[in-house]
Amino acid sequence: MFTGIIEQTARVVEVKKEGANIHFTLQSDITNEFKIDQSIAHNGVCLTIVDLNEDLYTVTAIDETLKKTNLGELKVGNTVNIERAMLMNARLDGHIVQGHVDQTGTCINVEEQDGSWIFTFRYDSALNNVTIEKGSICINGVSLTVVNSKINEFSVAIIPYTYEHTGFKDMKSGEIVNLEFDVIGKYVKRLMELQNN
């Protein structure tokens, strides 16, 4: 379980294919605090640490994960948002994030607005995920508030701190992102579907 409050970014230093899986080795300033078998969210995807070596660590994404996320697009030198699992006795500063990406979306517009940024994303509504105005959305692991909700599109406002301390500063129109929709909204939607059947 995560909160969507990014602790750090990590840099991809190696991408190694093995069958249908990909092993990613990353460099992070907090690697010395990690341990093997620990769950870390990478751009919102919960992955397990399988190897540690000084300031480098390795995680593995299996085929199912690669099909549903943007991790297969990562290359050496890319920056990834990372967050360790939530402590149960800590404040929930973001929202409940499972680290299970629902689908990918595409950034279709980035607009600077006098010190903040509006990012707009489009996604495939055929997969039955929804956003609501002022609801929560997790984009590449970052907990954000929806400011403009449409059937297959939404926008979020990014403050300077989030822009500078996450991968949003490098994001351009056309980039594929990981989307995890609000878990409470998903349960409500499913319950409504069951009632109507």
PLY file of the C-alpha trace (Angstrom):
ply
format ascii 1.0
element vertex 197
property float x
property float y
property float z
element edge 196
property int vertex1
property int vertex2
end_header
0.00 0.00 0.00
1.31 3.43 -0.95
0.23 7.07 -0.63
1.30 8.56 -3.96
3.68 10.97 -2.23
6.96 10.48 -4.09
10.02 10.12 -1.85
12.70 10.29 -4.47
13.48 9.74 -8.12
15.76 6.96 -9.31
17.75 6.73 -12.53
17.68 3.64 -14.75
21.25 2.38 -15.27
20.59 -1.03 -16.87
17.71 -2.71 -18.70
18.11 -6.47 -19.16
15.58 -8.70 -20.93
15.19 -12.30 -19.80
12.47 -14.21 -21.61
9.29 -12.14 -21.32
10.60 -10.33 -18.21
12.75 -7.22 -17.84
15.23 -6.62 -15.00
15.73 -2.93 -14.25
18.77 -1.75 -12.30
18.37 1.72 -10.83
20.50 4.19 -8.86
18.94 6.01 -5.93
20.18 8.21 -3.07
18.18 6.08 -0.62
19.23 2.62 -1.85
21.20 2.10 1.39
17.82 2.08 3.23
16.39 -0.70 1.01
16.45 -4.45 1.53
15.91 -7.45 -0.73
12.21 -8.48 -0.97
11.06 -4.91 -0.19
8.18 -3.52 -2.27
8.87 -0.18 -3.96
6.48 1.69 -6.27
8.18 2.64 -9.56
6.10 5.15 -11.54
3.23 3.75 -9.49
4.01 0.07 -10.14
4.72 -2.08 -7.10
7.93 -4.06 -7.77
10.07 -6.22 -5.47
13.79 -5.59 -4.95
15.71 -8.71 -6.02
19.31 -7.44 -5.75
21.26 -4.67 -4.01
24.77 -3.41 -4.73
25.94 -0.17 -3.03
23.70 2.60 -4.46
22.19 0.30 -7.12
19.21 -2.02 -6.82
17.38 -4.32 -9.22
13.68 -5.07 -9.70
11.94 -7.36 -12.18
8.82 -6.61 -14.23
7.01 -9.66 -15.57
5.15 -9.82 -18.88
1.73 -9.05 -17.30
3.16 -5.89 -15.70
4.86 -4.82 -18.92
1.59 -5.20 -20.88
-0.40 -2.97 -18.51
2.18 -0.26 -17.74
4.72 2.03 -19.37
7.71 0.22 -17.81
8.57 -1.49 -21.09
9.32 1.98 -22.50
12.07 2.69 -19.93
15.59 3.19 -21.22
18.96 3.74 -19.56
19.09 7.30 -18.24
15.33 7.64 -17.67
14.08 9.01 -14.35
11.52 7.01 -12.34
9.36 8.20 -9.42
9.84 5.91 -6.40
8.01 5.46 -3.09
8.45 2.90 -0.34
5.39 1.19 1.11
3.30 3.21 3.55
3.92 2.93 7.30
0.65 2.13 9.09
1.38 4.67 11.87
2.09 7.54 9.44
-0.15 10.23 7.99
-1.83 9.43 4.69
-0.79 12.62 2.87
-1.87 11.49 -0.59
-4.58 8.86 -1.10
-4.74 5.06 -0.91
-2.58 3.76 -3.77
-2.17 0.02 -4.31
0.68 0.07 -6.80
-1.50 -1.89 -9.25
-1.77 0.13 -12.44
-5.19 -0.04 -14.12
-4.10 1.13 -17.55
-1.88 3.55 -19.38
-2.86 6.96 -20.68
-1.25 9.59 -22.89
-0.24 13.13 -21.96
-1.93 15.27 -24.60
-1.14 18.78 -23.34
1.18 20.61 -20.94
0.32 24.21 -20.16
2.32 26.49 -17.87
0.12 28.84 -15.83
2.22 31.48 -14.09
4.14 29.19 -11.75
2.07 26.00 -11.95
1.32 23.55 -14.75
-1.84 21.93 -16.11
-1.26 18.46 -17.56
-4.05 16.86 -19.60
-4.29 13.10 -20.19
-6.41 10.88 -22.44
-7.18 7.24 -21.71
-9.23 4.39 -23.19
-12.67 4.66 -21.55
-13.62 1.22 -22.93
-11.76 -0.25 -19.93
-14.48 1.28 -17.69
-12.25 3.42 -15.49
-13.59 6.82 -14.48
-12.45 10.04 -12.88
-14.53 12.59 -11.00
-14.02 16.30 -10.47
-11.83 16.84 -7.36
-11.33 13.07 -7.09
-7.98 11.32 -6.75
-5.86 9.87 -9.55
-2.38 8.36 -9.46
-0.16 9.23 -12.45
3.25 7.49 -12.61
2.89 6.94 -8.86
2.04 10.56 -7.99
-1.18 11.20 -6.03
-3.03 14.08 -7.71
-6.44 15.75 -7.78
-8.54 15.76 -10.95
-9.43 19.31 -12.03
-11.28 18.60 -15.26
-13.05 15.27 -15.65
-14.40 14.03 -18.99
-15.37 10.60 -20.31
-11.89 9.65 -21.57
-9.82 12.66 -20.53
-8.86 14.62 -17.43
-6.45 17.31 -16.25
-4.40 17.81 -13.10
-2.66 20.88 -11.70
1.00 20.47 -10.72
2.55 22.75 -8.11
6.24 23.77 -8.42
7.41 21.37 -5.67
5.82 18.34 -7.37
7.07 19.51 -10.77
10.68 19.78 -9.55
10.77 16.60 -7.41
9.10 14.09 -9.77
9.28 13.04 -13.40
6.73 15.71 -14.35
9.52 18.17 -15.12
10.61 15.92 -18.02
7.12 14.95 -19.23
6.10 16.04 -22.71
2.92 15.79 -24.76
2.71 12.31 -26.29
4.30 10.52 -23.33
2.66 7.30 -22.10
1.92 7.27 -18.34
0.71 4.73 -15.77
-2.76 5.39 -14.34
-4.17 3.96 -11.13
-7.73 5.12 -10.60
-9.12 5.71 -7.10
-9.71 2.36 -5.36
-12.84 3.56 -3.55
-14.30 4.78 -6.84
-13.55 1.39 -8.42
-15.44 -0.45 -5.65
-18.42 1.91 -5.87
-18.55 1.52 -9.66
-18.41 -2.29 -9.37
-21.16 -2.38 -6.73
-23.38 -0.21 -8.95
-22.77 -2.58 -11.89
-23.72 -5.60 -9.74
-26.91 -3.88 -8.58
-27.94 -3.16 -12.16
-27.48 -6.79 -13.25
0 1
1 2
2 3
3 4
4 5
5 6
6 7
7 8
8 9
9 10
10 11
11 12
12 13
13 14
14 15
15 16
16 17
17 18
18 19
19 20
20 21
21 22
22 23
23 24
24 25
25 26
26 27
27 28
28 29
29 30
30 31
31 32
32 33
33 34
34 35
35 36
36 37
37 38
38 39
39 40
40 41
41 42
42 43
43 44
44 45
45 46
46 47
47 48
48 49
49 50
50 51
51 52
52 53
53 54
54 55
55 56
56 57
57 58
58 59
59 60
60 61
61 62
62 63
63 64
64 65
65 66
66 67
67 68
68 69
69 70
70 71
71 72
72 73
73 74
74 75
75 76
76 77
77 78
78 79
79 80
80 81
81 82
82 83
83 84
84 85
85 86
86 87
87 88
88 89
89 90
90 91
91 92
92 93
93 94
94 95
95 96
96 97
97 98
98 99
99 100
100 101
101 102
102 103
103 104
104 105
105 106
106 107
107 108
108 109
109 110
110 111
111 112
112 113
113 114
114 115
115 116
116 117
117 118
118 119
119 120
120 121
121 122
122 123
123 124
124 125
125 126
126 127
127 128
128 129
129 130
130 131
131 132
132 133
133 134
134 135
135 136
136 137
137 138
138 139
139 140
140 141
141 142
142 143
143 144
144 145
145 146
146 147
147 148
148 149
149 150
150 151
151 152
152 153
153 154
154 155
155 156
156 157
157 158
158 159
159 160
160 161
161 162
162 163
163 164
164 165
165 166
166 167
167 168
168 169
169 170
170 171
171 172
172 173
173 174
174 175
175 176
176 177
177 178
178 179
179 180
180 181
181 182
182 183
183 184
184 185
185 186
186 187
187 188
188 189
189 190
190 191
191 192
192 193
193 194
194 195
195 196
